[in-house]
Structure formats: structure tokens, C-alpha cells
Amino acid sequence: MRNVFITVLVVFLVIGAAVFIFLKTATGGFSARAEPSAIEKMAARWARRAAVPAGVKAMRNPIPETSAVLADARAHWADHCASCHANSGSGDTEMGKHMYPPAPDMRQPTTQNMSDGELFYVIQNGVRFTGMPGWGSGSEHDTQDSWKLVRFIRHLPKLSAEEEQDMEQMNPKTPDELKEEQEEREFLNGGELHEDAQHEHH
């Protein structure tokens, strides 16, 4: 009886997937620029939760919430996570908005209601069929960093404007941004004045 049930379930899933693909193709294909449907959003949330083994969900964060821990996690987030999730956790970045599904607003209940263990597992292992990669290498250092990030995710709804501003200094810079910063430094150090002086000399 169990085998029959599994067979029927597999057939149902295959038919459902075929219908979904047909409808998507008929209505514009699988463009990542399209707004995910309600069903797709629900499926993405389900996939994120289903990816976590049951035993992991009950895990407690072994890292205490201290100012030093939050400072470390804030720097890590700004350097590794903000390009998709934004410093604030809103997901309102070029990269985050153009993922499929888009990066979630991690300040909202959908993320905040996840257990510490679930958040830790997602950071370590990622979620298939989304833009979320797995960052865990199995090292103790990475494990500690992931638990610190869980603390920071819990802190996101209370993130201050000052903290967010500090994080901007730690965000990775594009070559154009680095060049602009260098030009600004040169200008503030008298670079433009020096050039004028050279022209006058000649």
C-alpha cells in the first residue's frame, strides 16, 4: 500500500511540474525579471524551511549576544552579505532585487520567526534553486562566524542609522568606486592644487 501511495505521489508531482512548466512557457517563460507568483513565493519559503533537518531546528545559538560579537558580525555582513541583502537586511540592492526569487527582507517575520538552528543551517548550507549559497566549510571558525551572523540577523530590526552608516565603510568597493575615492583623497590632499601649480610653473 505504501509503494502505491509513493507511486501516485510521484506521478502527481510529475504532472504538476509539467503543468507548471507549460503555464510558465505560455505566459512568458522563466525570466528571472518577472515577479514571482504567490505560489512560487510560497514554494520558496517552503523550500527554505524544508531544507533544514528536523534536529537542527531545535539548536540554540551558543554565541552570546555582546557588543563585540555584534561588531564582528556587522563587519562580516557588510563584507560578505550586504551585496545581496543590503546592510539593513532589506534585500533592496541591485543583486538582491534581480534574484529569483528576490532576496527577502530579513527584518520581517518570515525570517525572524525562523529558529536559530534554521538560520544557522541556511547560512552554512544555502538553499537550492535560490540565490542563497552555502558558506560553511566545516571549520570551527566558519561555524562561529555563522552563529555570530544569526545574532546579527536577530539584531537587524533594531539596526541603528549609525550602525548602518559604519557598515558602508566596510562594503566591498567596485573599481570605479575605488578610483573615485582615490580621486577624492588626492583632491583633499591638495592634488588638484598641485596640478594647477605645475601648469603655472610651465
Secondary structure by P-SEA (a helix, b strand, c coil): caaaaaaaaaaaaaaaaaaaaaaaaacccccccccccaaaaaaaaaaaaaacccccccccccccccaaaaaaaaaaaacccccccccccccccccccccccccccccccccccccaaaaaaaaacccccccccccccccaaaaaaaaaaaaaaaacccccaaaaaaaaaaccccaaaaaaaaaaaaaaaaaaaaaaaaaaac
